[in-house]
Amino acid sequence: MTHSLPQRKLGQHLTVSAIGYGAMGLSEFYGAVETAHAQKILQQVIDCGVTLIDTADMYGHGENEKLIGSVLKTLPDSTRAQLTIATKCGIDRSNTTGYSRNINNRPEYIKQCCDDSLTRLGIEQIDLFYIHRIDPDTAIEDTMQALAELVQAGKIAHIGLCEVSASVLQRACTVYPVDVVQTEYSLWTRDIEDELLPLLKKSNIGLVPYSPLGRGFLTGQIQNKEDLAENDFRRTNPRFQDSNLEHNKRLLQALEPMTIKYNCTMGQIALAWLLAQWAHIVPIPGTKNEKYLRENNQASLLQLEESDVNLLNDLKNSIQIQGERYTPEGMKGIF
C-alpha cells in the first residue's frame, strides 16, 4: 500500500478509506476480463490506498471471491491487516441460468455459504458479511440469529444487510447489531432518503452505496446501448433502454457546469455529492481501468460548496428518472 486516502468511520466499529472498491465487474456483468488484468487492477486498488474491497459469493459463481483470494495471499501481513474484506450471501444461483436467482436466507444455507466464502477467499475471518437480498420466506430474526452465531464462532467480524427496508432493519437490530447497510444510492437512485437513511443516521449504522455512479451512467460516457459489450447486463436494464436513457440524460446536463467549476469529471461530482450526504457513507465504485480507479479515489478530496450540494439535492424534484433499477428478476429480494 503505497498511498493513503482519507478515512471514514463506517458505523460504530469499522474505519475504512472514504472510497471503497466494488469488485463485481472483474468477474461478470460488465463484459469479460482476463484474470491477469483483474489481479493487476486489484493490486492497484490496494496500492492506491483503498481499504474496503467488496465482493459476493454470487459474482461469477464464486470466481470473484477466488480472484480476491489469489491477490490477498500475495500481500504482506501488514498490508492485509489494513484491508476490510466484505462479502455477501443470500442469492442462490446454483440451479439457475443467466442472471436468474433464488433468494435464500435460511440459517443452514447462510452458515454453509460463510464456510465456502472463507475457503474461496483463503482467510480465517470475514471482516464484513452481508445478507445480499432479503428472503421473504425466512424471518429476519432467524437470519440474524445465524449471523450472530457466526460472529460468536469467530468466522465473521461484522454484520451487514443489503437492500433492506427500514422496518426490516429495525426488526433485525432487536436480535443483534447491524454494523453496515449496503444499498443502491446515487444521484439517480434516491429512494432511501425518505425512511432508511434517516434511520441509519439515528442508529449510527454505516452506509455503503453500491452503483454510486449509476452503473456508469453518471460518468457521462454511455450515450446508447451500443456503447456496451454484448454480454453487458445493462443492455437489458430498464434505465438504459433508448427512450429512458435519453430522458435520463437531463441529469447529466445539470452536472456539466460543475465539472467546469471544479475542474473534475461528472463521476467525481457524483461521488463527492454522496460523501457530502453524511460522514458515515463509503461508496464502492467499480472499474476495470486504472485511470478511472484513480479518478474515483480523487473524488474523496473534492469538497463541493454547500450551495452546489443543495442544488444537486434538489434535482430529484425537477428530474424524474425513468425506468426501474432492475428487470423484474433483478428486483427479487429488494424491499
Beta strands, then each sheet from edge to edge (+ up, - down):
strand 1: 7-10
strand 2: 14-17
strand 3: 21-22
strand 4: 52-54
strand 5: 84-89
strand 6: 91-92
strand 7: 102-103
strand 8: 126-131
strand 9: 156-162
strand 10: 180-184
strand 11: 206-210
sheet 1: 1+ 2-
sheet 2: 3+ 4+ 5+ 8+ 9+ 10+ 11+
sheet 3: 6+ 7-
end
